[in-house]
Amino acid sequence: MTVESQTVSIGEFEFQCGETIPDLELAYETYGDFTGDNAVLVCHALTGSAHVASRGRFEEGDQAYAWWDDIVGPGKAIDTTEYFVVCVNVPGSCYGSSGPSSTNPETGEPWGPAFPPVTVADWTDAQRALLDELGIPALYAVVGGSVGGMNVLEWAKRHPDHVEKIVPIAAAGRLDPQCLALDGIARRAITTDPNWNGGNYYAESDGGEHPDHGLALAREIGHVMYFSKSSMERRFGRRAATREAERAFPTDPAGRFFPYRDVESYLDYNASKFVERFDANSYLYLTRAMDNYDLSSGFESDADALAAFDGEALVMSFTGDWHFTTQQSESLADALRETDTGVAHHVVDSDYGHDAFLVEPDSVGPPLSDFLEEGLHGNAVSDTQESEDEPSDFAPVHNSLFSR
């Protein structure tokens, strides 16, 4: 498998907010060989990187590396012996592309909060510019999960003639108000951490301490959104954590009397690992981009926004996902059906919540592989609504974590 990993400058870039930076750098990786009509763009999730698959060596510790190694590679669902795979780290992130933690060429210091606000549309435009640099005029498919699925939808909306197939996984046309509220609380956890210092915390002169406590709490709130109430009950229940579990946060005196529960241990463990690999300012920037996204923006409806896309679509959702529910995915599939676009909505029964698309390759791989190879006629691809005359029977959504 031919693999290329590098950072390239696409020059001056104007963001949707109207601000311009003189030199936007994009970290990207490619896998396989380009034959002219086999390019597949993979869009990473909120805290992912361009390193979607392994280069054949063992890598450990950082979830952003080889994050879809079970899906992308020779003989896998996105087969790199057949497809030329491109993955780009989005602007505003902290894995090689320009963002708050990267260097402002005009000052020689990290951008920090001076970096322009970013949107999903900016990510799409930056990816289009990079593909132009690589000599790729059109894409066979665009695939992505979570906010990466929003990125996929934006491709169909902004560049409908440049892509044949789209696969938004565990995604929707917008976040619902309850998720917006929780994301707002998560950002407040970061900005009220004394070490955030208005977003200026990179240099020793700024104190040299990163807002790890606030970032950890923000990540915990995010993880709570990932599970439906029923899936969290089945995965954790009310059981206490094992004796080996160590508290990542200090507890109140009364807390020593009560059990440290398994669900708390899960959240604390993931938060502790997360702060070792991600930048707090980037978390603020990227969650803002996700929260702001609205597929119908500038159009009368989602269907109107997607009307120019005349390819095929596979929408995939997971029953245990509360962040982007199966019901939201069905609404997206309905919008595509309104435009007479060929679409299948494949529902996976899972208790792994929003992260199921990352951790259940046996459920994700077959329908994805069949769709890329055979389109909607693949054996593993299923639609939950065969015609307008038949009611949708997609898997029911579990109750909200905060339902009464």
Sequence and secondary structure as in RCSB ss.txt:
>XXXX:A:sequence
MTVESQTVSIGEFEFQCGETIPDLELAYETYGDFTGDNAVLVCHALTGSAHVASRGRFEEGDQAYAWWDDIVGPG
KAIDTTEYFVVCVNVPGSCYGSSGPSSTNPETGEPWGPAFPPVTVADWTDAQRALLDELGIPALYAVVGGSVGGM
NVLEWAKRHPDHVEKIVPIAAAGRLDPQCLALDGIARRAITTDPNWNGGNYYAESDGGEHPDHGLALAREIGHVM
YFSKSSMERRFGRRAATREAERAFPTDPAGRFFPYRDVESYLDYNASKFVERFDANSYLYLTRAMDNYDLSSGFE
SDADALAAFDGEALVMSFTGDWHFTTQQSESLADALRETDTGVAHHVVDSDYGHDAFLVEPDSVGPPLSDFLEEG
LHGNAVSDTQESEDEPSDFAPVHNSLFSR
>XXXX:A:secstr
  EEEEEEE   EE TTS EES  EEEEEEES   SS EEEEE  TT  S  S  SS   S TTTTTTTTTEETT
SSEETTT EEEEE  TTSSSSSSSTTSB TTTSSB GGGS    HHHHHHHHHHHHHHHT   EEEEEEETHHHH
HHHHHHHH GGGEEEEEEES  SB  HHHHHHHHHHHHHHHTSGGGGGG  SSGGGTS   HHHHHHHHHHHHHH
HB HHHHHHHTTT B  TT   SS   GGGGTS  BHHHHHHHHHHHHHHTT  HHHHHHHHHHHHH BTTTTSS
SHHHHTTT  SEEEEEEETTBSSS HHHHHHHHHHHHHTT EEEEEEE  SSGGGHHHH HHHHHHHHHHHHHHG
GG TT   S SSTTS          TT  
